[in-house]
């Protein structure tokens, strides 16, 4: 049997990640020689962070760590609560908010609901993730109440009656199918809830999950190349595990080789996917490895 390594398309940098990286590169050119500090990793990939550090960018977790008012402050692709952006604008030389437009859309939705006097929210997502944490704090700072749930089973903990009005929003990088089902169930139980026509899960997330599910019967094992902090790569990993398939994951070829060659070469049909914040060189290294082991490369797409 021919051994095959499948390339799942789309993969790699999504629109939002690419946009943030391009913007930061432009800012570096524009502010040569100036002190540039990024609050949180621009995108969740340590290699990208390291490359920007080599270009002189300093990364911090809180603006309290920035003591020089003459600093150019960058906010990451994951989104930042508006009060923090305003505070930075009042304190530092210049502020750039490089958040993905799909995340900005969530802040717009929240603000629209608040303007309509809807102050109760359900957030489907992870409070521990940078994106969720900032959206949740933004709601609370604007006199909103928010209940955080991560899965459908938690609908039962919602503190609402059938007639209550509240709005539901979700994190951009969750499992599309699960979020859609959760929204449908909330709508059935709470007819007065404001449920979006489409979840806030972004197109990049949807497409990367869909291409895996579409071709799931083709492969014996999946390799996910990811940044450990990246929520969307965790979702891809979980998707495969839920379908009882073998999955290996890591940030680079070295991490994959650490499973042992006997393990990672045991199957004839291997698929490789990677997430929105994975640099292309890391993916190429894994492909080249399989090609060197006589695996024939093939592309599988959404079509
Ligand atoms: S995964 Fe989606 S929300 Fe996140 S940066 Fe990419 S396009 Fe934007």
py3Dmol code that shows the C-alpha trace and the ligand (Angstrom):
import py3Dmol

protein = """\
ATOM      1  CA  UNK A   1       0.000   0.000   0.000  1.00  0.00           C
ATOM      2  CA  UNK A   2       1.250   3.482  -0.867  1.00  0.00           C
ATOM      3  CA  UNK A   3       2.090   5.528   2.174  1.00  0.00           C
ATOM      4  CA  UNK A   4       0.485   8.970   2.095  1.00  0.00           C
ATOM      5  CA  UNK A   5       0.879  12.173   4.068  1.00  0.00           C
ATOM      6  CA  UNK A   6      -2.134  14.445   3.650  1.00  0.00           C
ATOM      7  CA  UNK A   7      -2.023  18.195   3.755  1.00  0.00           C
ATOM      8  CA  UNK A   8      -5.330  19.570   5.044  1.00  0.00           C
ATOM      9  CA  UNK A   9      -6.303  22.853   3.458  1.00  0.00           C
ATOM     10  CA  UNK A  10      -7.070  25.440   4.753  1.00  0.00           C
ATOM     11  CA  UNK A  11      -4.462  25.385   7.493  1.00  0.00           C
ATOM     12  CA  UNK A  12      -1.775  27.708   8.876  1.00  0.00           C
ATOM     13  CA  UNK A  13      -2.078  31.441   9.432  1.00  0.00           C
ATOM     14  CA  UNK A  14      -5.666  32.681   9.312  1.00  0.00           C
ATOM     15  CA  UNK A  15      -6.690  36.118   8.141  1.00  0.00           C
ATOM     16  CA  UNK A  16      -6.652  37.600  11.670  1.00  0.00           C
ATOM     17  CA  UNK A  17      -3.233  36.262  12.646  1.00  0.00           C
ATOM     18  CA  UNK A  18      -1.633  37.245   9.339  1.00  0.00           C
ATOM     19  CA  UNK A  19      -3.157  40.702   9.595  1.00  0.00           C
ATOM     20  CA  UNK A  20      -1.797  41.251  13.135  1.00  0.00           C
ATOM     21  CA  UNK A  21       1.687  40.029  12.196  1.00  0.00           C
ATOM     22  CA  UNK A  22       1.777  42.229   9.070  1.00  0.00           C
ATOM     23  CA  UNK A  23       0.563  45.226  11.060  1.00  0.00           C
ATOM     24  CA  UNK A  24       3.193  44.762  13.761  1.00  0.00           C
ATOM     25  CA  UNK A  25       5.921  44.495  11.115  1.00  0.00           C
ATOM     26  CA  UNK A  26       4.687  47.794   9.625  1.00  0.00           C
ATOM     27  CA  UNK A  27       4.671  49.424  13.080  1.00  0.00           C
ATOM     28  CA  UNK A  28       8.263  48.269  13.686  1.00  0.00           C
ATOM     29  CA  UNK A  29       9.322  49.964  10.418  1.00  0.00           C
ATOM     30  CA  UNK A  30       7.373  53.100  11.264  1.00  0.00           C
ATOM     31  CA  UNK A  31       8.776  53.408  14.814  1.00  0.00           C
ATOM     32  CA  UNK A  32      12.382  52.351  14.262  1.00  0.00           C
ATOM     33  CA  UNK A  33      14.557  52.875  17.342  1.00  0.00           C
ATOM     34  CA  UNK A  34      11.540  53.410  19.627  1.00  0.00           C
ATOM     35  CA  UNK A  35      10.478  51.392  22.649  1.00  0.00           C
ATOM     36  CA  UNK A  36       7.708  48.994  21.486  1.00  0.00           C
ATOM     37  CA  UNK A  37       5.940  46.783  24.026  1.00  0.00           C
ATOM     38  CA  UNK A  38       3.249  44.202  23.226  1.00  0.00           C
ATOM     39  CA  UNK A  39       0.780  43.300  25.966  1.00  0.00           C
ATOM     40  CA  UNK A  40       0.414  39.496  25.860  1.00  0.00           C
ATOM     41  CA  UNK A  41       1.709  37.344  22.973  1.00  0.00           C
ATOM     42  CA  UNK A  42       0.600  38.911  19.675  1.00  0.00           C
ATOM     43  CA  UNK A  43      -0.616  35.446  18.573  1.00  0.00           C
ATOM     44  CA  UNK A  44      -0.338  32.207  20.505  1.00  0.00           C
ATOM     45  CA  UNK A  45       2.793  30.817  18.968  1.00  0.00           C
ATOM     46  CA  UNK A  46       6.141  30.971  20.809  1.00  0.00           C
ATOM     47  CA  UNK A  47       8.132  30.992  17.563  1.00  0.00           C
ATOM     48  CA  UNK A  48       6.327  34.117  16.348  1.00  0.00           C
ATOM     49  CA  UNK A  49       6.916  35.728  19.761  1.00  0.00           C
ATOM     50  CA  UNK A  50      10.614  34.882  19.587  1.00  0.00           C
ATOM     51  CA  UNK A  51      10.948  36.341  16.087  1.00  0.00           C
ATOM     52  CA  UNK A  52       9.395  39.604  17.247  1.00  0.00           C
ATOM     53  CA  UNK A  53      11.633  39.636  20.341  1.00  0.00           C
ATOM     54  CA  UNK A  54      14.602  39.392  17.974  1.00  0.00           C
ATOM     55  CA  UNK A  55      13.222  42.472  16.209  1.00  0.00           C
ATOM     56  CA  UNK A  56      13.243  44.345  19.527  1.00  0.00           C
ATOM     57  CA  UNK A  57       9.642  43.923  20.726  1.00  0.00           C
ATOM     58  CA  UNK A  58       9.241  43.434  24.487  1.00  0.00           C
ATOM     59  CA  UNK A  59       6.310  41.273  25.643  1.00  0.00           C
ATOM     60  CA  UNK A  60       4.561  41.855  28.985  1.00  0.00           C
ATOM     61  CA  UNK A  61       1.369  40.506  30.549  1.00  0.00           C
ATOM     62  CA  UNK A  62       0.143  43.746  32.086  1.00  0.00           C
ATOM     63  CA  UNK A  63       0.456  47.452  31.248  1.00  0.00           C
ATOM     64  CA  UNK A  64       1.590  48.012  34.863  1.00  0.00           C
ATOM     65  CA  UNK A  65       4.902  46.552  33.729  1.00  0.00           C
ATOM     66  CA  UNK A  66       5.359  49.432  31.243  1.00  0.00           C
ATOM     67  CA  UNK A  67       7.031  52.221  33.187  1.00  0.00           C
ATOM     68  CA  UNK A  68       8.229  54.429  30.311  1.00  0.00           C
ATOM     69  CA  UNK A  69       5.454  56.794  29.066  1.00  0.00           C
ATOM     70  CA  UNK A  70       7.366  57.199  25.810  1.00  0.00           C
ATOM     71  CA  UNK A  71       6.416  53.660  24.809  1.00  0.00           C
ATOM     72  CA  UNK A  72       4.528  52.421  21.739  1.00  0.00           C
ATOM     73  CA  UNK A  73       1.992  49.941  23.178  1.00  0.00           C
ATOM     74  CA  UNK A  74       0.590  47.056  21.128  1.00  0.00           C
ATOM     75  CA  UNK A  75      -2.498  45.036  22.061  1.00  0.00           C
ATOM     76  CA  UNK A  76      -2.666  41.480  20.770  1.00  0.00           C
ATOM     77  CA  UNK A  77      -4.862  39.714  18.188  1.00  0.00           C
ATOM     78  CA  UNK A  78      -6.984  38.159  20.966  1.00  0.00           C
ATOM     79  CA  UNK A  79      -8.724  41.399  21.897  1.00  0.00           C
ATOM     80  CA  UNK A  80      -8.435  43.716  24.871  1.00  0.00           C
ATOM     81  CA  UNK A  81     -11.072  45.227  27.129  1.00  0.00           C
ATOM     82  CA  UNK A  82     -11.809  48.786  26.113  1.00  0.00           C
ATOM     83  CA  UNK A  83     -11.053  50.339  29.509  1.00  0.00           C
ATOM     84  CA  UNK A  84      -7.481  49.068  29.275  1.00  0.00           C
ATOM     85  CA  UNK A  85      -7.016  50.459  25.774  1.00  0.00           C
ATOM     86  CA  UNK A  86      -8.324  53.870  26.956  1.00  0.00           C
ATOM     87  CA  UNK A  87      -5.995  53.809  29.951  1.00  0.00           C
ATOM     88  CA  UNK A  88      -3.023  53.006  27.723  1.00  0.00           C
ATOM     89  CA  UNK A  89      -3.997  55.771  25.281  1.00  0.00           C
ATOM     90  CA  UNK A  90      -3.970  58.262  28.148  1.00  0.00           C
ATOM     91  CA  UNK A  91      -0.623  57.054  29.495  1.00  0.00           C
ATOM     92  CA  UNK A  92       1.696  56.098  26.633  1.00  0.00           C
ATOM     93  CA  UNK A  93       3.017  57.717  23.481  1.00  0.00           C
ATOM     94  CA  UNK A  94       0.978  55.681  21.004  1.00  0.00           C
ATOM     95  CA  UNK A  95      -1.323  52.652  21.178  1.00  0.00           C
ATOM     96  CA  UNK A  96      -2.132  50.125  18.438  1.00  0.00           C
ATOM     97  CA  UNK A  97      -4.911  47.601  18.960  1.00  0.00           C
ATOM     98  CA  UNK A  98      -4.089  44.704  16.621  1.00  0.00           C
ATOM     99  CA  UNK A  99      -7.062  42.520  17.536  1.00  0.00           C
ATOM    100  CA  UNK A 100      -8.703  40.379  14.875  1.00  0.00           C
ATOM    101  CA  UNK A 101     -11.851  41.972  13.361  1.00  0.00           C
ATOM    102  CA  UNK A 102     -13.802  38.801  14.287  1.00  0.00           C
ATOM    103  CA  UNK A 103     -13.005  39.558  17.924  1.00  0.00           C
ATOM    104  CA  UNK A 104     -13.839  43.260  17.472  1.00  0.00           C
ATOM    105  CA  UNK A 105     -17.263  42.136  16.220  1.00  0.00           C
ATOM    106  CA  UNK A 106     -17.960  40.562  19.628  1.00  0.00           C
ATOM    107  CA  UNK A 107     -17.221  43.858  21.435  1.00  0.00           C
ATOM    108  CA  UNK A 108     -19.577  45.621  19.004  1.00  0.00           C
ATOM    109  CA  UNK A 109     -22.300  43.044  19.720  1.00  0.00           C
ATOM    110  CA  UNK A 110     -21.863  43.441  23.478  1.00  0.00           C
ATOM    111  CA  UNK A 111     -21.971  47.248  23.256  1.00  0.00           C
ATOM    112  CA  UNK A 112     -25.085  47.119  21.062  1.00  0.00           C
ATOM    113  CA  UNK A 113     -26.868  44.936  23.621  1.00  0.00           C
ATOM    114  CA  UNK A 114     -25.796  47.199  26.483  1.00  0.00           C
ATOM    115  CA  UNK A 115     -27.175  50.211  24.593  1.00  0.00           C
ATOM    116  CA  UNK A 116     -30.488  48.376  24.277  1.00  0.00           C
ATOM    117  CA  UNK A 117     -30.498  47.911  28.084  1.00  0.00           C
ATOM    118  CA  UNK A 118     -29.784  44.224  27.836  1.00  0.00           C
ATOM    119  CA  UNK A 119     -27.319  43.717  30.647  1.00  0.00           C
ATOM    120  CA  UNK A 120     -27.462  39.953  31.168  1.00  0.00           C
ATOM    121  CA  UNK A 121     -25.159  37.776  29.088  1.00  0.00           C
ATOM    122  CA  UNK A 122     -24.235  34.166  28.644  1.00  0.00           C
ATOM    123  CA  UNK A 123     -20.687  33.739  27.391  1.00  0.00           C
ATOM    124  CA  UNK A 124     -19.886  30.382  25.801  1.00  0.00           C
ATOM    125  CA  UNK A 125     -16.139  30.085  26.130  1.00  0.00           C
ATOM    126  CA  UNK A 126     -13.183  29.950  28.447  1.00  0.00           C
ATOM    127  CA  UNK A 127     -12.650  32.608  31.080  1.00  0.00           C
ATOM    128  CA  UNK A 128      -9.014  31.519  31.354  1.00  0.00           C
ATOM    129  CA  UNK A 129      -8.314  32.370  27.697  1.00  0.00           C
ATOM    130  CA  UNK A 130      -7.125  35.871  26.827  1.00  0.00           C
ATOM    131  CA  UNK A 131     -10.055  36.521  24.478  1.00  0.00           C
ATOM    132  CA  UNK A 132     -12.747  35.328  26.913  1.00  0.00           C
ATOM    133  CA  UNK A 133     -11.214  37.005  29.947  1.00  0.00           C
ATOM    134  CA  UNK A 134     -11.163  40.418  28.253  1.00  0.00           C
ATOM    135  CA  UNK A 135     -14.708  40.191  26.835  1.00  0.00           C
ATOM    136  CA  UNK A 136     -16.064  39.060  30.217  1.00  0.00           C
ATOM    137  CA  UNK A 137     -14.286  41.869  32.088  1.00  0.00           C
ATOM    138  CA  UNK A 138     -15.556  44.362  29.475  1.00  0.00           C
ATOM    139  CA  UNK A 139     -19.140  43.269  30.160  1.00  0.00           C
ATOM    140  CA  UNK A 140     -18.701  43.445  33.940  1.00  0.00           C
ATOM    141  CA  UNK A 141     -17.050  46.855  33.789  1.00  0.00           C
ATOM    142  CA  UNK A 142     -20.097  48.144  31.914  1.00  0.00           C
ATOM    143  CA  UNK A 143     -22.649  47.047  34.521  1.00  0.00           C
ATOM    144  CA  UNK A 144     -23.370  43.767  32.798  1.00  0.00           C
ATOM    145  CA  UNK A 145     -23.808  40.337  34.400  1.00  0.00           C
ATOM    146  CA  UNK A 146     -22.310  37.380  32.656  1.00  0.00           C
ATOM    147  CA  UNK A 147     -22.618  33.646  33.190  1.00  0.00           C
ATOM    148  CA  UNK A 148     -19.821  31.637  31.607  1.00  0.00           C
ATOM    149  CA  UNK A 149     -20.464  28.160  30.262  1.00  0.00           C
ATOM    150  CA  UNK A 150     -18.240  25.923  28.194  1.00  0.00           C
ATOM    151  CA  UNK A 151     -20.590  23.184  27.099  1.00  0.00           C
ATOM    152  CA  UNK A 152     -24.185  22.278  26.414  1.00  0.00           C
ATOM    153  CA  UNK A 153     -24.613  20.336  29.667  1.00  0.00           C
ATOM    154  CA  UNK A 154     -24.080  23.543  31.613  1.00  0.00           C
ATOM    155  CA  UNK A 155     -27.262  25.145  30.239  1.00  0.00           C
ATOM    156  CA  UNK A 156     -28.955  23.771  33.359  1.00  0.00           C
ATOM    157  CA  UNK A 157     -26.929  26.152  35.569  1.00  0.00           C
ATOM    158  CA  UNK A 158     -28.254  29.271  33.838  1.00  0.00           C
ATOM    159  CA  UNK A 159     -29.996  31.435  36.465  1.00  0.00           C
ATOM    160  CA  UNK A 160     -32.854  32.531  34.195  1.00  0.00           C
ATOM    161  CA  UNK A 161     -36.574  31.886  33.903  1.00  0.00           C
ATOM    162  CA  UNK A 162     -38.288  31.133  30.580  1.00  0.00           C
ATOM    163  CA  UNK A 163     -39.319  34.776  30.247  1.00  0.00           C
ATOM    164  CA  UNK A 164     -35.975  36.401  30.962  1.00  0.00           C
ATOM    165  CA  UNK A 165     -34.185  38.408  28.308  1.00  0.00           C
ATOM    166  CA  UNK A 166     -30.481  37.921  27.947  1.00  0.00           C
ATOM    167  CA  UNK A 167     -27.910  37.811  25.144  1.00  0.00           C
ATOM    168  CA  UNK A 168     -25.616  34.963  24.193  1.00  0.00           C
ATOM    169  CA  UNK A 169     -22.150  35.413  22.741  1.00  0.00           C
ATOM    170  CA  UNK A 170     -19.311  32.984  22.228  1.00  0.00           C
ATOM    171  CA  UNK A 171     -15.553  32.701  21.828  1.00  0.00           C
ATOM    172  CA  UNK A 172     -14.251  32.696  18.246  1.00  0.00           C
ATOM    173  CA  UNK A 173     -12.173  29.533  18.437  1.00  0.00           C
ATOM    174  CA  UNK A 174     -14.487  26.887  19.884  1.00  0.00           C
ATOM    175  CA  UNK A 175     -15.912  23.753  18.315  1.00  0.00           C
ATOM    176  CA  UNK A 176     -18.396  25.107  15.759  1.00  0.00           C
ATOM    177  CA  UNK A 177     -20.838  22.203  15.934  1.00  0.00           C
ATOM    178  CA  UNK A 178     -20.970  22.148  19.731  1.00  0.00           C
ATOM    179  CA  UNK A 179     -21.529  25.903  19.968  1.00  0.00           C
ATOM    180  CA  UNK A 180     -24.289  25.755  17.324  1.00  0.00           C
ATOM    181  CA  UNK A 181     -26.072  22.976  19.253  1.00  0.00           C
ATOM    182  CA  UNK A 182     -25.712  24.861  22.523  1.00  0.00           C
ATOM    183  CA  UNK A 183     -27.241  27.985  20.954  1.00  0.00           C
ATOM    184  CA  UNK A 184     -30.177  25.969  19.569  1.00  0.00           C
ATOM    185  CA  UNK A 185     -30.855  24.413  22.954  1.00  0.00           C
ATOM    186  CA  UNK A 186     -30.698  27.733  24.787  1.00  0.00           C
ATOM    187  CA  UNK A 187     -33.152  29.189  22.274  1.00  0.00           C
ATOM    188  CA  UNK A 188     -35.590  26.307  22.842  1.00  0.00           C
ATOM    189  CA  UNK A 189     -35.547  26.669  26.613  1.00  0.00           C
ATOM    190  CA  UNK A 190     -35.349  30.479  26.680  1.00  0.00           C
ATOM    191  CA  UNK A 191     -37.427  31.863  23.782  1.00  0.00           C
ATOM    192  CA  UNK A 192     -36.720  35.461  24.814  1.00  0.00           C
ATOM    193  CA  UNK A 193     -32.972  35.088  24.697  1.00  0.00           C
ATOM    194  CA  UNK A 194     -31.066  37.012  22.020  1.00  0.00           C
ATOM    195  CA  UNK A 195     -29.275  34.315  20.084  1.00  0.00           C
ATOM    196  CA  UNK A 196     -27.140  35.286  17.072  1.00  0.00           C
ATOM    197  CA  UNK A 197     -28.103  33.867  13.648  1.00  0.00           C
ATOM    198  CA  UNK A 198     -24.584  32.488  13.466  1.00  0.00           C
ATOM    199  CA  UNK A 199     -22.327  31.777  16.398  1.00  0.00           C
ATOM    200  CA  UNK A 200     -19.261  33.966  16.966  1.00  0.00           C
ATOM    201  CA  UNK A 201     -17.003  31.053  16.027  1.00  0.00           C
ATOM    202  CA  UNK A 202     -14.953  32.537  13.185  1.00  0.00           C
ATOM    203  CA  UNK A 203     -14.777  31.264   9.629  1.00  0.00           C
ATOM    204  CA  UNK A 204     -11.141  30.144   9.976  1.00  0.00           C
ATOM    205  CA  UNK A 205     -12.066  27.945  12.939  1.00  0.00           C
ATOM    206  CA  UNK A 206     -15.105  26.546  11.155  1.00  0.00           C
ATOM    207  CA  UNK A 207     -13.171  25.690   7.984  1.00  0.00           C
ATOM    208  CA  UNK A 208     -10.275  24.003   9.770  1.00  0.00           C
ATOM    209  CA  UNK A 209     -12.631  21.839  11.823  1.00  0.00           C
ATOM    210  CA  UNK A 210     -14.816  21.039   8.804  1.00  0.00           C
ATOM    211  CA  UNK A 211     -11.961  19.867   6.588  1.00  0.00           C
ATOM    212  CA  UNK A 212     -10.904  17.389   9.290  1.00  0.00           C
ATOM    213  CA  UNK A 213     -14.415  16.023   9.768  1.00  0.00           C
ATOM    214  CA  UNK A 214     -15.026  15.788   6.014  1.00  0.00           C
ATOM    215  CA  UNK A 215     -12.000  13.555   5.435  1.00  0.00           C
ATOM    216  CA  UNK A 216     -11.854  11.853   8.813  1.00  0.00           C
ATOM    217  CA  UNK A 217     -12.195   8.342   7.342  1.00  0.00           C
ATOM    218  CA  UNK A 218      -9.184   8.836   5.083  1.00  0.00           C
ATOM    219  CA  UNK A 219      -6.554   8.819   7.792  1.00  0.00           C
ATOM    220  CA  UNK A 220      -5.257   6.553  10.498  1.00  0.00           C
ATOM    221  CA  UNK A 221      -3.630   9.324  12.497  1.00  0.00           C
ATOM    222  CA  UNK A 222      -3.514  13.089  12.714  1.00  0.00           C
ATOM    223  CA  UNK A 223      -0.603  15.337  13.571  1.00  0.00           C
ATOM    224  CA  UNK A 224      -1.518  18.766  14.937  1.00  0.00           C
ATOM    225  CA  UNK A 225       1.214  21.373  14.882  1.00  0.00           C
ATOM    226  CA  UNK A 226       0.315  24.010  17.396  1.00  0.00           C
ATOM    227  CA  UNK A 227       1.234  26.628  19.918  1.00  0.00           C
ATOM    228  CA  UNK A 228       0.377  25.244  23.376  1.00  0.00           C
ATOM    229  CA  UNK A 229      -1.608  28.372  24.304  1.00  0.00           C
ATOM    230  CA  UNK A 230      -3.652  28.316  21.113  1.00  0.00           C
ATOM    231  CA  UNK A 231      -7.259  27.439  21.852  1.00  0.00           C
ATOM    232  CA  UNK A 232      -8.122  26.567  18.292  1.00  0.00           C
ATOM    233  CA  UNK A 233      -5.387  23.937  18.051  1.00  0.00           C
ATOM    234  CA  UNK A 234      -6.677  22.423  21.293  1.00  0.00           C
ATOM    235  CA  UNK A 235     -10.110  22.219  19.652  1.00  0.00           C
ATOM    236  CA  UNK A 236      -8.665  20.441  16.601  1.00  0.00           C
ATOM    237  CA  UNK A 237      -6.896  18.017  18.885  1.00  0.00           C
ATOM    238  CA  UNK A 238     -10.098  17.375  20.870  1.00  0.00           C
ATOM    239  CA  UNK A 239     -12.092  16.909  17.664  1.00  0.00           C
ATOM    240  CA  UNK A 240      -9.870  14.074  16.597  1.00  0.00           C
ATOM    241  CA  UNK A 241      -9.700  12.464  20.054  1.00  0.00           C
ATOM    242  CA  UNK A 242     -13.511  12.550  20.255  1.00  0.00           C
ATOM    243  CA  UNK A 243     -13.566  10.565  17.024  1.00  0.00           C
ATOM    244  CA  UNK A 244     -11.314   7.930  18.598  1.00  0.00           C
ATOM    245  CA  UNK A 245      -8.375   8.545  16.302  1.00  0.00           C
ATOM    246  CA  UNK A 246      -4.694   8.568  17.106  1.00  0.00           C
ATOM    247  CA  UNK A 247      -3.357  12.102  17.459  1.00  0.00           C
ATOM    248  CA  UNK A 248       0.140  13.405  17.960  1.00  0.00           C
ATOM    249  CA  UNK A 249       0.751  17.040  18.575  1.00  0.00           C
ATOM    250  CA  UNK A 250       3.609  19.389  19.137  1.00  0.00           C
ATOM    251  CA  UNK A 251       5.032  22.768  18.294  1.00  0.00           C
ATOM    252  CA  UNK A 252       7.684  21.453  15.903  1.00  0.00           C
ATOM    253  CA  UNK A 253       9.158  18.388  14.191  1.00  0.00           C
ATOM    254  CA  UNK A 254      11.296  17.795  17.290  1.00  0.00           C
ATOM    255  CA  UNK A 255       8.144  17.450  19.448  1.00  0.00           C
ATOM    256  CA  UNK A 256       6.659  14.960  16.957  1.00  0.00           C
ATOM    257  CA  UNK A 257       9.902  12.947  16.771  1.00  0.00           C
ATOM    258  CA  UNK A 258       9.822  12.735  20.580  1.00  0.00           C
ATOM    259  CA  UNK A 259       6.939  10.216  20.219  1.00  0.00           C
ATOM    260  CA  UNK A 260       9.518   7.854  18.682  1.00  0.00           C
ATOM    261  CA  UNK A 261       9.889   6.909  15.003  1.00  0.00           C
ATOM    262  CA  UNK A 262       8.332   3.510  15.569  1.00  0.00           C
ATOM    263  CA  UNK A 263       5.150   5.239  16.746  1.00  0.00           C
ATOM    264  CA  UNK A 264       4.857   8.004  14.192  1.00  0.00           C
ATOM    265  CA  UNK A 265       5.665   5.764  11.220  1.00  0.00           C
ATOM    266  CA  UNK A 266       3.306   2.938  12.213  1.00  0.00           C
ATOM    267  CA  UNK A 267       0.461   4.109   9.938  1.00  0.00           C
ATOM    268  CA  UNK A 268       0.254   4.404   6.155  1.00  0.00           C
ATOM    269  CA  UNK A 269      -2.137   7.346   6.066  1.00  0.00           C
ATOM    270  CA  UNK A 270      -1.154  10.361   8.128  1.00  0.00           C
ATOM    271  CA  UNK A 271      -2.839  13.762   7.991  1.00  0.00           C
ATOM    272  CA  UNK A 272      -1.214  16.959   9.165  1.00  0.00           C
ATOM    273  CA  UNK A 273      -3.050  20.049  10.242  1.00  0.00           C
ATOM    274  CA  UNK A 274      -1.933  23.156  11.996  1.00  0.00           C
ATOM    275  CA  UNK A 275      -3.539  26.134  13.326  1.00  0.00           C
ATOM    276  CA  UNK A 276      -3.967  29.737  12.554  1.00  0.00           C
ATOM    277  CA  UNK A 277      -0.868  30.771  14.474  1.00  0.00           C
ATOM    278  CA  UNK A 278       1.576  28.097  13.251  1.00  0.00           C
ATOM    279  CA  UNK A 279       4.472  29.353  11.082  1.00  0.00           C
ATOM    280  CA  UNK A 280       4.794  27.617   7.716  1.00  0.00           C
ATOM    281  CA  UNK A 281       8.435  26.488   8.301  1.00  0.00           C
ATOM    282  CA  UNK A 282       7.346  24.249  11.200  1.00  0.00           C
ATOM    283  CA  UNK A 283       4.776  22.573   8.992  1.00  0.00           C
ATOM    284  CA  UNK A 284       7.185  22.153   6.083  1.00  0.00           C
ATOM    285  CA  UNK A 285       9.703  20.442   8.367  1.00  0.00           C
ATOM    286  CA  UNK A 286       7.124  17.776   9.341  1.00  0.00           C
ATOM    287  CA  UNK A 287       6.082  17.251   5.708  1.00  0.00           C
ATOM    288  CA  UNK A 288       9.692  16.962   4.566  1.00  0.00           C
ATOM    289  CA  UNK A 289      10.300  14.396   7.281  1.00  0.00           C
ATOM    290  CA  UNK A 290       7.442  12.178   6.031  1.00  0.00           C
ATOM    291  CA  UNK A 291       8.511  12.638   2.415  1.00  0.00           C
ATOM    292  CA  UNK A 292      11.998  11.470   3.387  1.00  0.00           C
ATOM    293  CA  UNK A 293      10.310   8.320   4.767  1.00  0.00           C
ATOM    294  CA  UNK A 294       8.655   7.644   1.366  1.00  0.00           C
ATOM    295  CA  UNK A 295       5.223   9.067   2.156  1.00  0.00           C
ATOM    296  CA  UNK A 296       3.532  10.546  -0.923  1.00  0.00           C
ATOM    297  CA  UNK A 297       2.173  14.067  -0.228  1.00  0.00           C
ATOM    298  CA  UNK A 298      -1.459  14.838  -1.179  1.00  0.00           C
ATOM    299  CA  UNK A 299      -3.760  17.800  -0.551  1.00  0.00           C
ATOM    300  CA  UNK A 300      -7.304  17.488   0.779  1.00  0.00           C
ATOM    301  CA  UNK A 301      -9.571  20.534   0.711  1.00  0.00           C
ATOM    302  CA  UNK A 302     -13.067  21.570   1.715  1.00  0.00           C
ATOM    303  CA  UNK A 303     -14.380  21.104  -1.871  1.00  0.00           C
TER     304      UNK A 303
END
"""
ligand_1 = """\
8
LIG
S -8.716 32.246 14.595
Fe -10.424 33.487 13.874
S -10.745 35.008 15.498
Fe -8.720 34.123 15.844
S -7.337 35.499 14.774
Fe -7.872 33.867 13.325
S -9.619 34.682 12.151
Fe -9.394 35.933 14.006
"""
view = py3Dmol.view(width=600, height=400)
view.addModel(protein, "pdb")
view.setStyle({"model": 0}, {"cartoon": {"style": "trace"}})
view.addModel(ligand_1, "xyz")
view.setStyle({"model": 1}, {"stick": {}})
view.zoomTo()
view.show()
